[in-house]
Structures are given as C-alpha cells and as structure tokens.
Amino acid sequence: MLPTGKIAVGGYTDNRYGYLRKFLHFFSSDGHYETSFDFPTGMEIGTISDIALQEDGKIVGVGIDLNRRRQRPCVLRLSSVGKADKSFNKSGFVTIESTGILNSVTVGKNQKILACGSLIIDGHAYPFVVRLSADGDVDFDFYKKWASNKHNAYMDRLNAEETEIATDADGKIVVCGFVNDEHYHKNSPYSADDAVCDLIVNRYTADGKADSTFGDAYGQKRLQFPHYFAYRPSMGIVSRGGIVLLAKICKSAVPERDFMFALAKLVP
C-alpha cells in the first residue's frame, strides 16, 4: 500500500511465447488499474520478486533484468507517483553483472537498501546479499565483510538461495533461505541418497559481520527436515527479536507434489 492509498503488486508472468515479462502493476484505492507508472529506460524486467517502500514514499523493487537475454539481479526505484527515479544510479535501476536473481528487499537506516537472492555460477546457486546506498551505489565494503563470514565457506559444495531479508529493532540484518545438496550432509547421519533441504537463518550486525550471539558461532541456525525437501521459506520478525518461518516441504524434489507447510518460531 502506497502513502497515496494506491496499491503496488509485484511478481512475474509469462507471455504466450513463454518469456518472462515485467510485472509491477499499480491500482487505485478503489481497484482500478493505473497506467501512469513507467519503468527505467534500458530495463527488460523479467521478475519483480519483492517491493518495499522508503519513508519518503519511493518504491524499491528487486528481481531479474533480462536485458541482453541475461538473467541478472536488479534493483529499481520509482518515485512515489511511479516515475523512474533518476536520482538512483542516474537511471532508476542498478544491475548486478552476474547471472542470478534478487528475491527480497528491505530499506534500512539512512535509506540504505538491503537485498538478497542467489548468483548462478557454473550451474550452481550461491547465496547473495548486497547493500546499496540511497543513490544506488553498491556498498562493496559491506559485501566483502558479508562474504568473509565463515558460514559462507560451504557455498562451494551446495545449491543455496537466500529468499527473504529483514532488519530487527536493533538494526541487525536477518536473512533466511535454504540449501539443497547431498554433500552438505556428508557429516550427518543421512546418506547421500537421503539428501534433504535445510532451512537456514543467518543474522548479521549492521555492517555485515556474522552475529555470534545468534545460533552457532557463525550467527546461523539450521532447521533440518529428514527425508523432505523444502522450498523458499518466508520470514517475519516478531516481538523481542523472535523469528517466524513458513516453508513448503515435500517428499518429492518436485514442489507441486505431496507437499505440506511447516511453521517454526526461533527465539533470539
């Protein structure tokens, strides 16, 4: 819901040729479709995975930019009336020059933008967290600190994706996601044939370092579901720093078959 009472909806859709097309629609407060919004020139949006509002009413969206037929993570910002915000990277959008997707976005202090998703490298998905300044500059110092965290050392042997990001009342950064690879369980009681997908929650300090007061020494909590696969958990921050997770789990690697939902609450 925008400050003006209008409604913004993100997601993705396919056209009749099977290509993903941009999907960020706006409606008036009484449900009528709005056509006065535009997108930054040069973007070919495939997916808007998530949107967030800044305190000044500007709209931030993340997803995939399909320009030049590459699926690249992107961040866009529109003004409160839906026009491309040229004060954001001089174009209204930022594209990460790597194949992947951004799944979730939140706006922190000083209008800094935090987003998470995954990068695809040599056919494997790797978790990815990025922070941008209010004018669209990528904060590489933050990324270096985040990438240096010890729990990221497992990324070379699994498929992983970050699906939601938020900040708590103390300004700490909480990210949830999942990992899916039999090698991840080589030191667990499960055999490679019984590989399962784990839900992962990481908490970081405001500058991107692992918060050692949360979970293990690397600021991580893991939820294992023996003999189940899990997909794209959602997350909410509740009172006193508690974290609520909702995920679809199923017996098959095909998420549309034999599935159910799991709800969990993690204490701080």
GINORZI-V673372 format. One line per field, one symbol per residue. burial: # if it has 16 or more other ideal C-beta (glycine too) atoms within 10 Angstrom, else .. Layout:
BEGIN
burial = ???
END
This chain:
BEGIN
burial = .#...#.#.#.#.......#.#####..........#.##..##########.....##########...##########.#.##..##.######...########...##########....########.#.#.##..#..##..#.##.##..###########...##########..##....#....############.#.##..##...###.#....######.#.....#.#.#.####........#......#..
END
